[in-house]
Amino acid sequence: MVYVFQLLLLWAALLLVFAAQKPLFMLANLGYAEGLTIGDWAAVVWHGLRLDVPMACLLLATPIVLAGVRLFVPGMNLRRALTVYFVPLSLLLSLIFVADAALYGFWGAKLDAVDLMYAHHPKDMFASLTAGYAAVGLLAVAAAAAAIFALLRAAAVRRLPPTRRWTTLAALTLMLGGCFVGFRGGTGPSPANPGYVFFSSNRFLNHAALNPAFNMTYSLFRRESLGEEFQSLAPAEAERIAADIYAPHADLADTLLRCHRPDIVLVIWEGGGWNMACNDTVAPFYGRLRREGVCFDSLYANGHRTDRGLVSLLSGWPSLPNHSLMNRADLCPGLPSLARSLAREGYATEFCYGGDADFTNMRGYLFETGFARIRSGADYRGAAVRNNWGIADEYLLRPDPQPLPSPSFQVLLTLSSHESWEVPYSRLADERENAFAYTDSCLYAFVRRLQHSPRWDSLLVIVVPDHGVAATGGYPYTPEVAHIPMLWIGGAVLRPATVSALMNQSDLAATLLAQMGLPFGDFPFSRNVLSRHRQRPVAAHCFKNGLNLIAGGSTSSYECVDGRLLPIGGDTCAATQTLARALLQQYYSRSAALGR
C-alpha cells in the first residue's frame, strides 16, 4: 500500500503546481488585476481547485499504470520510468502555462485548441512578438519546466518495500477508477467543463481560475459539429427570432450614391476601431476625411480577428465565438460573396494584402468566393520597408498605375497597425498609437492621390476596420472595443452625411447592394440598414468564448461555456438572453448547412 500513499503524494504535488500557476498568471497580467483584493486572489486559487483536481487525476493515471506494471516486472525501475514521464510532462505544462499567460495580454482569452490552427503558419503566429519578448518567454518556459520537474521528481516513488501484489493491484485499480471519476468531475449529470470555476462577474478572475491545461485538453476533445452547438431553443422559435432581426428589406430611406455602378475600393483597416481611428490625436487625417464623406458611427465588428472580419465584410456572414469559417475549406464554397455578386454585374475583382495570403486559408477563401486576382506580400517586390507581418502600408496604399477595368471591386487589407507596431514613422510616443497614426497618414495620402485621378468622379472608397483593438492594458473584447467606424468617400458619394443606424460589419453587403439597386437575397445575415421598414436593430459581436449583444439601447455580455451563455455584465434579462441564444443557434445551424 506504500504505492498508494506515494501516488497520492504525487497527486498533491500536481495540485500544488496548478495552484501556483494561478497567482503567477495574475502577476503576468497585472493590467487586468487592478483593484483586486487579497481575497480575490485567494478566491481564484480556491475556485480553481474544481478543475485542478480533475486535471491532476488525469495526469496521475500514467503513474498508476506504471506502478501496476512494476508489480509484474520486478526488474523495472519505477522511479526511472516516472522520470521519463515527468520530462515531457514538465515541458508541456510549462509551455501551456507560459503561452497562456503571455498571450492573454494580447488576446484577453484563455489558450485552447482553437488557437492551434494558427500553428500551421508559425511565422505569422509569432509575428506579433518582439525578439526580446520571445527570449523572456523561452527563459520562463525553461524555469517553469525545471521547477515542475524538480517538484514531481521529489514526490515520486523512492523505494519499493515488499508488498502484496494482488492487494496492491486492486488498490491501484480502484485509484485508476477514481481518477476517471475525478477527471469527469464527479458522478453528477454534468461532466467537468470550464464553467465549473466561474464564480465572479469579473471576467479576469474567472479566466485566472481556469486551469489552462484542462482548458486545452477539454477543447481538444470537444470538437462538435457546428450544427450541434448552442441548440437550446426549438428550431422554429430560433428561426422566427432571427427572421425578425434579419428581414430582407430592399427599400431606401436615403440615397448615398450619385451613380449605381461606381468603381469600388474597399480598404480594410487592420484594428482601426473607434478609439483609434476617431481619436483626433492619433488619426487626425481620418477625421478630415470623415467630414467629407458618409460616416457610419454605430457600427460594431462581428468578430475579434482578421479572418472573422473578412468573412463578415466580404460574405455578410456573422462571426462565431470559437470557429473560423475562413479556415474551414469545406464551408467556404457555400458562403455568399460580395465579390461574386458584383462579378455577376460585370465587375473585375481583386484582393490585395501585403502579408501572407495563405494564413488561415485566406487565399482559399478568396478564390472560393469569387475574387479573380489576389496579390500578396511577395507581389510587392519594390516595397523597401517590411515588418514581421509584411510590407508597410505606404506600399499597399498606392493607386495602381494600371487600375482594373471599370467597373471594378478592389479590396486592400492593411497590416501595419498590428502588433508588434513596427512602422517607418515616428510621431507619437505610444508605439501602438504611432502605428495607427502611420496608417492614418498613408490612408490620407492614398485618398488624396485618388482625388486627383480621372477615376474619382465614379469612385466609391469604403474604409472599415476588420476589428477593434483595446487601449494599452485594456480588455480587448468589450463592446467599446468592438465599436468601429465606417467611411464612404469619393466622387460617387452624393453628399457628406452621418448614418447612426445600429449595424454590424456583415450589413455592409446588403446596404451597399441596396444602394446600387442590386438584389442581396444571397446574404441571409446582412441587412440594408437604410431601409425605412427596419424595426429591430441589433448588433452582435462574437469573440473567443463570448458574445456581446447590443440591442434596444442596452448592452449585454455573455461567456459561452459548454454550449451555455453565462451573463458577465450589462442587461442580462431573460428576453435578452433568449435573443442571444436564438441568434447563436441560427449562426451555428446556418453555418453548418454551408457544407451541404
Steps between C-alpha positions, in 0.01 A plus 500: 500500500805724506444542127159656570629752753791602279268542201273717711802711586570540127135602446539766770816625327305543176235698687774721640632564148154606380435713807833684456423567132204723581666785692787489250248540218348797680841656561579467128178688421492764771330743265183293539545454876473866597279552804494134603527410869693224673165326536455505122841338449419232758158441342664434164714223650210356702248489216765380258528177696178381336698445178847455651379178664367347173819593315721356774293180484558474126876549533519250786358220282835428332696463828226266628531283188881497531471397864271214396746385235781507759311243709548244222842612373727483805805627311327820396631821660175687572674819604691509170181431303323784680793730425457426128133597538574816698738651242249550213220569748695780667591652164142477370348654813756781501431576132125514564538713813736752344317523167169542681635780720689674221228487234228608740651847491444509123174307472324539833397136475626164619710276280312206352504259205340759270829693513687199362371581150745790495786255552474409130668836435751544785656809342167684510407348834801666663510811282358711784788411736826690522828312532538618860150385593562160341832465686334576833231246415754227428682570827168485685420164336840361600470623859143373537589160351797462737290592805214267405739213429682547831173500696356193325824304532520584870149359543567186296546150641844467665509137612282195460452291816359148473133512426204278433470494124128433457389719789705787365371438146144520629579827676664640188199398292271683740727804477486489121122486515505790745715696257242447226220620727717788617587609147132489411432732793303253710197286435254783440315549170734775380862404429782738584512800269656848512189648659570301818737769627307813400401682815515874432359771274866599448603309188870511586445324833312221324772465240773500765323217683471289183773235481664557158606136465142386563365764261733382225416132559127569518499698174709236320245229565187711473484560126128482429340562165397862455141388468506346848625806690277752679180321398300596809170614347242338277631546143180676391526749788865583429424541130204729574711729718784513246258565214365799691852638551627431149196590290615571138360850443622644168335845513709811569435773754799691366718493190876527552633454145471715188560203266393135515817338363798672663847356510543379859817496709448338839782578745494271804694674775675253728367556853375853424228514765321816611742566787790527253356609166273765654760633741612835353839473667568158354324531163446867411492433126220246532305767688532730198381228264201422718373855451516454124311172469231283655592385851326200656546563872305212662679207344630198695746235390352151470818338629839552660750385237581580141382164366160561665480861384572412138222241488257748657591783261538300179236232558253682724527213746510521881800397703491195729650500852733204453520420131669662201284445192783624280712212626231247408575418138192277487268790588655788302336408168157530658552852633331790321738746341503870425768437236286234334190721503691788343673273247155401373451869417822512300738615775867409488610380847833512682624452857829655614686426823860575590546185707457123468172436319511133600463573871180338638403386147451860383596429141273196481206698640556790259515282190200295615296817543568646158812718504664474160842628608687497832816697572701434817829605654716314250344702214619835642864458407575871507394536864809597699348504850355190663419375848428151627160497329599634159545824306434840653162655419648783293581245227158338506308828509615635169269548201572231244663652189305241301161485674248228442256554212176670603289407676735355758496377860838512672564409864812623683578344840754701703732350760731763655267582791554156655731375771794535514422858386818532287452784250732743312345796678550684826244755614353364824682358802259211549607235246146369454357844434794585277430195281141614449620854432725360227215314326286813539759703308529232231124482460469877469772516233330213316161675489651833398685338209179334385322834531727641231458204267249463212333216693379719786163610360373141477694361796372380838766446766379312808725496808404258777701307763515122526464533880589737781787500746506587866698789640828396661421269791126494426276197462477421126145365476278770646220656290703821501790325325256339254370847405653591164438774240429468130557771241369529144685766302563579134345669202223240494376619842204733468572719804665487845276341762494306826316168525425404860312175433618221730674240284765231464779462247294224340241765402740661253409259219123557508532873566739550207307278258173673591658839425605360161151367430626139506340199671652368824288193562815285510596665830267370776690677780561832324252786545434814301533741793357788295162333459210702641334173606778382729353456848733295724858626472740260672879465486680184609873479568636148545841453654691205636261317734265797517236727353414867535145590400400861438123541473229739612743758633672254736796266488527146632809284522514123531762232545435196278577193710411143412222611265352741754495878534616629838424871560811704578366852499248749369131440443455126547122468519331178385376650172849620408650162583238331281587734215873426540433124510280516192754695298788269594285198419426638154860603440619148575225303327519714183880478502484121528263491202759677280675167446194318370 
